[in-house]
Amino acid sequence: MRLFVALDIPETVRDSLTRLSRQLRETCPTARWVSIEGAHVTLKFIGETPAERVEQIRSALGGVPATGPIELRFAGLGFFPDARRPRAFWAGVEAGAELRALATSVETQLEPLGLPRETRAFHPHITLARFKLPGGLDPLRAAVEKLGVPEFGRHLAREFHLYQSVLKPKGAEYTRLASYQIAREPAS
């Protein structure tokens, strides 16, 4: 099973990103544009995992402390690793230190299971497109520059999820396996 841990994004943000994606798709038809329907903010990509280990992972993620809701702002566009020779095109996700702390907690809970920590810096984003070849991207780069720093919306995240990803010819298909609260319930 191919697994990852992520935050969902609200429908309003999804709608804004879908409109943008449709608009920019024409500038770069050679890109593999991602279906916004399944868009999410990845906290940890786990990868291929034997089915018998899923319960261990599910249980370990239950140990991530509930710290409170996380304010997310969806804004800006960019390229990984850079605009000159990109492999991916993304929409930005801005948040306070709480989001980085959540991603670190997820890593900490999964490390004893033999799942190594990510070596790259955590950079929250929503992937919009992927590129096999760097050619033909000038119209997309120009369109992105013209847009400046577009805003896609805000969201108060109260939970994160463990997902299974099944790769299919028309794109990945996601199934939620478990959900975890990150917002403490108010004391009564």
Backbone hydrogen bonds in HBPLUS format (Angstrom, degrees):
<---DONOR---> <-ACCEPTOR-->    atom                        ^
c    i                          cat <-CA-CA->   ^        H-A-AA   ^      H-
h    n   atom  resd res      DA  || num        DHA   H-A  angle D-A-AA Bond
n    s   type  num  typ     dist DA aas  dist angle  dist       angle   num
A0049-THR N   A0001-MET O   2.56 MM  48  5.06 144.8  1.68 141.5 154.2     1
A0165-SER N   A0002-ARG O   2.73 MM 163  5.33 161.8  1.76 158.1 162.5     2
A0003-LEU N   A0047-GLY O   2.99 MM  44  5.13 164.4  2.02 122.8 123.1     3
A0046-ILE N   A0003-LEU O   2.98 MM  43  5.23 141.1  2.14 127.6 136.7     4
A0047-GLY N   A0003-LEU O   2.94 MM  44  5.13 157.9  1.99 150.4 145.2     5
A0004-PHE N   A0163-TYR O   3.06 MM 159  5.40 148.9  2.16 143.4 147.8     6
A0163-TYR N   A0004-PHE O   2.81 MM 159  5.40 176.2  1.81 171.9 172.3     7
A0005-VAL N   A0044-LYS O   2.73 MM  39  5.06 159.7  1.77 152.8 159.7     8
A0043-LEU N   A0005-VAL O   2.73 MM  38  5.42 166.7  1.75 143.1 147.0     9
A0044-LYS N   A0005-VAL O   3.20 MM  39  5.06 158.5  2.25 136.3 135.3    10
A0006-ALA N   A0161-HIS O   2.92 MM 155  5.44 157.0  1.98 149.8 157.4    11
A0161-HIS N   A0006-ALA O   2.84 MM 155  5.44 159.7  1.88 156.4 163.4    12
A0007-LEU N   A0041-VAL O   2.87 MM  34  5.07 156.0  1.92 140.8 147.3    13
A0041-VAL N   A0007-LEU O   2.96 MM  34  5.07 168.0  1.98 149.2 153.1    14
A0014-ARG N   A0010-PRO O   3.00 MM   4  6.28 163.1  2.03 152.8 158.3    15
A0015-ASP N   A0011-GLU O   2.81 MM   4  6.01 154.5  1.88 151.2 157.0    16
A0016-SER N   A0012-THR O   3.14 MM   4  6.39 159.1  2.18 142.3 147.2    17
A0017-LEU N   A0013-VAL O   2.93 MM   4  6.18 162.6  1.96 156.4 161.0    18
A0018-THR N   A0014-ARG O   2.90 MM   4  6.07 146.3  2.01 144.0 153.7    19
A0019-ARG N   A0015-ASP O   3.03 MM   4  6.31 160.2  2.07 151.4 155.4    20
A0020-LEU N   A0016-SER O   3.08 MM   4  6.33 162.9  2.11 147.5 152.1    21
A0021-SER N   A0017-LEU O   2.85 MM   4  5.93 161.8  1.88 145.9 151.5    22
A0022-ARG N   A0018-THR O   2.97 MM   4  6.16 161.0  2.01 150.5 154.9    23
A0023-GLN N   A0019-ARG O   3.08 MM   4  6.28 157.6  2.13 146.2 152.4    24
A0024-LEU N   A0020-LEU O   2.88 MM   4  6.15 161.4  1.91 157.9 162.6    25
A0025-ARG N   A0021-SER O   2.86 MM   4  5.78 141.2  2.01 146.7 156.3    26
A0027-THR N   A0024-LEU O   2.87 MM   3  5.31 137.6  2.05 110.6 122.6    27
A0028-CYS N   A0025-ARG O   3.21 MM   3  5.45 147.5  2.32 103.6 112.7    28
A0031-ALA N   A0028-CYS O   3.26 MM   3  5.85 164.6  2.29 116.4 120.9    29
A0032-ARG N   A0130-ARG O   2.87 MM  98  5.16 174.8  1.87 159.6 160.5    30
A0130-ARG N   A0032-ARG O   2.98 MM  98  5.16 148.9  2.08 128.2 137.5    31
A0034-VAL N   A0128-LEU O   2.83 MM  94  5.26 169.4  1.84 135.2 138.7    32
A0039-ALA N   A0036-ILE O   2.96 MM   3  4.83 164.9  1.98 107.8 112.1    33
A0053-ARG N   A0050-PRO O   2.89 MM   3  5.60 164.6  1.91 124.6 129.8    34
A0054-VAL N   A0051-ALA O   3.21 MM   3  5.52 160.8  2.25 111.3 117.0    35
A0057-ILE N   A0053-ARG O   3.11 MM   4  6.45 160.6  2.15 156.1 161.5    36
A0058-ARG N   A0054-VAL O   2.81 MM   4  6.03 163.4  1.83 156.4 161.6    37
A0059-SER N   A0055-GLU O   2.90 MM   4  6.03 161.4  1.94 147.2 152.0    38
A0060-ALA N   A0056-GLN O   2.86 MM   4  6.06 161.1  1.90 149.5 155.0    39
A0061-LEU N   A0057-ILE O   2.99 MM   4  6.16 161.0  2.03 153.6 157.6    40
A0062-GLY N   A0059-SER O   3.05 MM   3  5.17 134.3  2.27  98.9 111.9    41
A0063-GLY N   A0060-ALA O   2.97 MM   3  5.50 159.5  2.01 113.4 120.2    42
A0064-VAL N   A0061-LEU O   3.12 MM   3  5.53 169.3  2.14 114.6 117.1    43
A0067-THR N   A0182-ILE O   3.00 MM 115  5.68 111.9  2.47 129.8 135.9    44
A0068-GLY N   A0182-ILE O   2.53 MM 114  5.53 158.7  1.57 167.5 160.1    45
A0070-ILE N   A0157-ALA O   2.91 MM  87  5.05 156.9  1.96 141.1 148.5    46
A0157-ALA N   A0070-ILE O   2.82 MM  87  5.05 152.5  1.90 155.2 146.1    47
A0072-LEU N   A0155-HIS O   2.74 MM  83  5.15 165.8  1.76 165.2 169.1    48
A0155-HIS N   A0072-LEU O   2.93 MM  83  5.15 148.6  2.03 144.8 147.8    49
A0073-ARG N   A0094-GLU O   2.83 MM  21  5.00 158.5  1.88 150.7 155.4    50
A0094-GLU N   A0073-ARG O   2.70 MM  21  5.00 175.4  1.70 157.7 159.4    51
A0074-PHE N   A0153-GLY O   2.85 MM  79  5.42 176.3  1.85 169.2 169.6    52
A0152-PHE N   A0074-PHE O   2.73 MM  78  5.17 166.3  1.74 159.7 155.0    53
A0075-ALA N   A0092-GLY O   3.07 MM  17  5.13 136.5  2.27 117.9 129.6    54
A0076-GLY N   A0150-PRO O   2.86 MM  74  5.29 157.4  1.91 151.1 158.7    55
A0092-GLY N   A0076-GLY O   2.91 MM  16  5.05 162.5  1.94 124.5 128.6    56
A0078-GLY N   A0090-TRP O   2.96 MM  12  5.37 148.2  2.07 146.3 148.7    57
A0090-TRP N   A0078-GLY O   2.86 MM  12  5.37 167.6  1.87 149.1 152.2    58
A0080-PHE N   A0088-ALA O   2.91 MM   8  5.16 156.5  1.97 137.1 143.4    59
A0087-ARG N   A0080-PHE O   2.61 MM   7  5.75 172.1  1.62 157.5 156.4    60
A0088-ALA N   A0080-PHE O   3.17 MM   8  5.16 155.2  2.23 146.8 147.8    61
A0131-PHE N   A0087-ARG O   2.92 MM  44  4.99 158.7  1.97 129.9 130.8    62
A0089-PHE N   A0129-ALA O   2.85 MM  40  5.09 159.3  1.90 145.5 145.8    63
A0128-LEU N   A0089-PHE O   2.77 MM  39  5.58 169.6  1.78 154.3 156.3    64
A0129-ALA N   A0089-PHE O   3.23 MM  40  5.09 155.7  2.29 137.9 138.0    65
A0091-ALA N   A0126-ILE O   2.92 MM  35  5.17 156.7  1.97 142.8 149.4    66
A0126-ILE N   A0091-ALA O   2.92 MM  35  5.17 148.9  2.01 148.9 156.4    67
A0099-LEU N   A0096-GLY O   3.29 MM   3  6.20 151.4  2.37 123.8 127.0    68
A0101-ALA N   A0097-ALA O   2.92 MM   4  6.14 156.4  1.98 151.8 159.4    69
A0102-LEU N   A0098-GLU O   2.91 MM   4  6.12 147.2  2.01 140.5 148.8    70
A0103-ALA N   A0099-LEU O   3.01 MM   4  6.35 164.2  2.03 152.8 156.0    71
A0104-THR N   A0100-ARG O   2.92 MM   4  6.14 154.6  1.99 147.0 154.4    72
A0105-SER N   A0101-ALA O   2.88 MM   4  6.09 152.3  1.95 144.7 152.2    73
A0106-VAL N   A0102-LEU O   2.94 MM   4  6.24 155.7  2.00 153.2 159.4    74
A0107-GLU N   A0103-ALA O   3.06 MM   4  6.34 161.8  2.09 146.2 150.8    75
A0108-THR N   A0104-THR O   2.87 MM   4  6.10 159.2  1.92 149.6 155.6    76
A0109-GLN N   A0105-SER O   2.94 MM   4  6.15 156.0  2.00 149.5 154.8    77
A0110-LEU N   A0106-VAL O   3.12 MM   4  6.30 144.9  2.24 146.4 155.6    78
A0111-GLU N   A0107-GLU O   2.94 MM   4  5.97 139.2  2.11 151.8 161.7    79
A0113-LEU N   A0110-LEU O   2.99 MM   3  5.46 149.8  2.09 113.9 123.4    80
A0114-GLY N   A0111-GLU O   2.89 MM   3  5.35 157.6  1.94 123.2 125.3    81
A0140-LEU N   A0137-LEU O   3.05 MM   3  5.28 116.9  2.46 104.6 120.0    82
A0141-ARG N   A0137-LEU O   2.89 MM   4  6.16 168.7  1.91 165.8 169.3    83
A0142-ALA N   A0138-ASP O   2.92 MM   4  6.08 162.3  1.96 154.5 159.1    84
A0143-ALA N   A0139-PRO O   2.97 MM   4  6.14 156.3  2.03 142.4 148.9    85
A0144-VAL N   A0140-LEU O   2.90 MM   4  6.12 159.6  1.94 156.3 161.7    86
A0145-GLU N   A0141-ARG O   2.96 MM   4  6.17 160.6  2.00 148.7 154.1    87
A0146-LYS N   A0142-ALA O   3.00 MM   4  6.20 155.2  2.06 146.6 153.2    88
A0147-LEU N   A0143-ALA O   3.09 MM   4  6.34 141.4  2.25 141.1 150.9    89
A0147-LEU N   A0144-VAL O   3.15 MM   3  5.16 125.0  2.47  94.9 108.8    90
A0148-GLY N   A0145-GLU O   3.29 MM   3  5.48 141.1  2.45 100.6 110.6    91
A0182-ILE N   A0158-ARG O   2.81 MM  24  5.25 173.7  1.82 132.9 132.1    92
A0160-PHE N   A0180-TYR O   2.90 MM  20  5.37 149.2  1.99 147.6 157.0    93
A0180-TYR N   A0160-PHE O   2.83 MM  20  5.37 154.8  1.90 162.3 164.6    94
A0162-LEU N   A0178-ALA O   2.91 MM  16  5.17 159.9  1.96 140.4 145.8    95
A0177-LEU N   A0162-LEU O   2.77 MM  15  5.50 167.7  1.78 156.2 159.7    96
A0164-GLN N   A0175-THR O   2.83 MM  11  5.13 157.7  1.88 146.8 154.3    97
A0175-THR N   A0164-GLN O   2.90 MM  11  5.13 153.7  1.97 146.1 152.9    98
A0166-VAL N   A0173-GLU O   2.85 MM   7  5.12 161.2  1.88 148.1 154.6    99
A0173-GLU N   A0166-VAL O   2.81 MM   7  5.12 154.2  1.88 139.5 148.2   100
A0168-LYS N   A0171-GLY O   3.26 MM   3  5.13 136.9  2.46 105.1 117.0   101
A0171-GLY N   A0168-LYS O   2.91 MM   3  5.13 164.2  1.94 117.9 121.3   102
